[in-house]
Amino acid sequence: MGKPFPKDKISDVIKVALDGKNFYVKRYYRPRSKKAGWFKRSRVRAEWENLQFFASLGIPTPLLVAWGEEGKGSSFRGALITEELVGTQDLATLNKEGSLLFDEPGWFRHTAKKVAEYTRVMHAQRFMHLDLKWRNILVGPGERPEVYFFDCPSGRRLSPLLFRRGRLKDLACLDKVGRKRLRRTQRLAFYKYYVGCDKLTAEQKEMAKKVDRFSAYLEGESNEAGWRIF
């Protein structure tokens, strides 16, 4: 019997040990939430296919060792199994524990560049994570840690029209915690890493303002209409 983790309405996660290694088993009991409609791929399929897609782009992820689904409706079940990345922690946990790493210039610069790079690579394919929160980003140990993206059942490619809004949502999800934990200069540095330049154009400055307003909305600091898009 594995160690259970908090579950939601359609899935749960357990941690199991085998041959000296730990694995996370995510089990789905319904193909998708009711509001998602019935013509989309299941969430478990989306999650494993998105991990495979990230890997194809060179974005590090936990090792996917098994996956599958069967049945329909009430008889549906699916699962994916990933190997534990020893020594990693997600950014949200580091923040919650009051880690001083965010104040270490070298660690922050390296980690922020990695997150920005992987986000930019993903967006270059018009792929939106749509849940790019600190809890869904793992970092390894050391002064120059590797960064891993995971837990992405909602991610998908969007049309060019929706891409512009979806990109804002991904960046705003990252900035939702960043606006409280990071200094303004750090937030600006991350954005510059993302756009890939030291001096912002007028268009890039305008997008940065939109990201700031969107993250304020997500954090409940703004009641501005028009941001609820997905």
ChimeraX attribute file (.defattr): number of C-alpha atoms within 10 A of each C-alpha:
attribute: neighborCount
match mode: 1-to-1
recipient: residues
	/A:1	7
	/A:2	13
	/A:3	11
	/A:4	13
	/A:5	12
	/A:6	8
	/A:7	12
	/A:8	9
	/A:9	10
	/A:10	14
	/A:11	19
	/A:12	16
	/A:13	20
	/A:14	17
	/A:15	18
	/A:16	17
	/A:17	14
	/A:18	7
	/A:19	5
	/A:20	5
	/A:21	11
	/A:22	16
	/A:23	20
	/A:24	22
	/A:25	21
	/A:26	19
	/A:27	21
	/A:28	22
	/A:29	18
	/A:30	21
	/A:31	26
	/A:32	20
	/A:33	12
	/A:34	8
	/A:35	6
	/A:36	13
	/A:37	9
	/A:38	12
	/A:39	6
	/A:40	10
	/A:41	14
	/A:42	20
	/A:43	23
	/A:44	27
	/A:45	18
	/A:46	17
	/A:47	21
	/A:48	23
	/A:49	17
	/A:50	21
	/A:51	23
	/A:52	16
	/A:53	14
	/A:54	21
	/A:55	16
	/A:56	10
	/A:57	12
	/A:58	12
	/A:59	21
	/A:60	17
	/A:61	20
	/A:62	19
	/A:63	15
	/A:64	17
	/A:65	11
	/A:66	12
	/A:67	18
	/A:68	13
	/A:69	17
	/A:70	10
	/A:71	11
	/A:72	10
	/A:73	11
	/A:74	9
	/A:75	10
	/A:76	14
	/A:77	19
	/A:78	20
	/A:79	22
	/A:80	20
	/A:81	22
	/A:82	19
	/A:83	19
	/A:84	17
	/A:85	17
	/A:86	10
	/A:87	10
	/A:88	16
	/A:89	18
	/A:90	18
	/A:91	20
	/A:92	16
	/A:93	13
	/A:94	17
	/A:95	17
	/A:96	9
	/A:97	9
	/A:98	11
	/A:99	11
	/A:100	9
	/A:101	13
	/A:102	20
	/A:103	13
	/A:104	10
	/A:105	12
	/A:106	13
	/A:107	16
	/A:108	19
	/A:109	16
	/A:110	16
	/A:111	21
	/A:112	20
	/A:113	20
	/A:114	22
	/A:115	22
	/A:116	21
	/A:117	18
	/A:118	20
	/A:119	21
	/A:120	18
	/A:121	16
	/A:122	20
	/A:123	19
	/A:124	10
	/A:125	13
	/A:126	19
	/A:127	22
	/A:128	26
	/A:129	26
	/A:130	19
	/A:131	17
	/A:132	22
	/A:133	21
	/A:134	20
	/A:135	18
	/A:136	16
	/A:137	20
	/A:138	25
	/A:139	21
	/A:140	17
	/A:141	12
	/A:142	9
	/A:143	14
	/A:144	15
	/A:145	16
	/A:146	16
	/A:147	24
	/A:148	22
	/A:149	25
	/A:150	20
	/A:151	19
	/A:152	22
	/A:153	21
	/A:154	16
	/A:155	19
	/A:156	17
	/A:157	15
	/A:158	17
	/A:159	11
	/A:160	10
	/A:161	8
	/A:162	14
	/A:163	17
	/A:164	15
	/A:165	17
	/A:166	24
	/A:167	22
	/A:168	21
	/A:169	26
	/A:170	20
	/A:171	24
	/A:172	26
	/A:173	23
	/A:174	20
	/A:175	26
	/A:176	21
	/A:177	19
	/A:178	18
	/A:179	17
	/A:180	10
	/A:181	16
	/A:182	15
	/A:183	13
	/A:184	12
	/A:185	9
	/A:186	19
	/A:187	19
	/A:188	13
	/A:189	17
	/A:190	23
	/A:191	24
	/A:192	18
	/A:193	19
	/A:194	20
	/A:195	14
	/A:196	14
	/A:197	12
	/A:198	10
	/A:199	10
	/A:200	14
	/A:201	10
	/A:202	9
	/A:203	8
	/A:204	15
	/A:205	13
	/A:206	12
	/A:207	15
	/A:208	20
	/A:209	11
	/A:210	18
	/A:211	24
	/A:212	19
	/A:213	19
	/A:214	25
	/A:215	26
	/A:216	20
	/A:217	19
	/A:218	19
	/A:219	16
	/A:220	11
	/A:221	11
	/A:222	12
	/A:223	11
	/A:224	12
	/A:225	7
	/A:226	8
	/A:227	16
	/A:228	10
	/A:229	8
	/A:230	8
